[in-house]
Amino acid sequence: MAQINRVAFLRYPGGKQRMLNHLMQFLPKREQIAGRFVEPFVGGGAIFFALNPKRAVLADINPDLIDLYRGLRRFPERVWQIFRLFPPTKKAYYEIRNDPCQFADLAFRAARLLYLNRTCFKGMWRQNSNGQFNVGYGGQDRRWVINKDTLNEVAKRLKKAALKNNDFEDTIDACSGDDFLFVDPPYCPGEREIMNDHYVFHKFEYAEYKRLATVLRKAGKRGIKWALTTSSHADILRLFKGNQFRAVPRGTGKMPGILTYKSGEVLILNYRRDSNEEIF
């Protein structure tokens, strides 16, 4: 397999950074995508940055996350300068976290959120009922894994992407036959649905999976190829019957940040891809 050109700057629950080697072998290469690469649940964007497509649409229902991407795309150097000046203390973390800075400019908001993401506990993305980030302090160890060059490379790749703060249905319905969809909704590996909002922006219940299955079925009828990563719970697999199912042999499982060889996750494709990997 060719070496994957990784760019990682964001810690994100359920991110695909550590399973790229497995997933990328089932996805088309950038030159094979005639239209756009589309992610309706962009999250940390691991697949987008690894694939580095010629054109893309990156969408998410979380407006703060999309603001972070927009800020980095437009002002990478300014975001870095603000990020590096935030104090390296637990007290400062909570002061910055508890001040939403809703009237600050885009670069400052992006730098603040990046700082919180790099220094919070295990990279969790949890928000209260008012939409305010409320994860506890995790330390400074992962803050300086990124640098100015990282953010400049992120900005360079994002210039090829349209950024949308959309519901997944709107994003998928706007796709055409030449587009390729990579779909990574919030899920708890092995479970039917997420019953609390501890690790994600909002709950993602079984009704949402049913809606997603309907939208993807319609997309397939329009000739759109898609790949979906999700829980291997039997009820979810039934929703996508008729597609190709492949086990994800190594993932985070039910414990965030802990790798396991029984991940409870599955890759679902609406196209054929030859491989010797285990099939459900």
Beta strands, then each sheet from edge to edge (+ up, - down):
strand 1: 37-39
strand 2: 56-59
strand 3: 161-164
strand 4: 180-183
strand 5: 225-231
strand 6: 244-247
strand 7: 265-269
sheet 1: 3+ 2+ 1+ 4+ 5+ 7- 6+
end
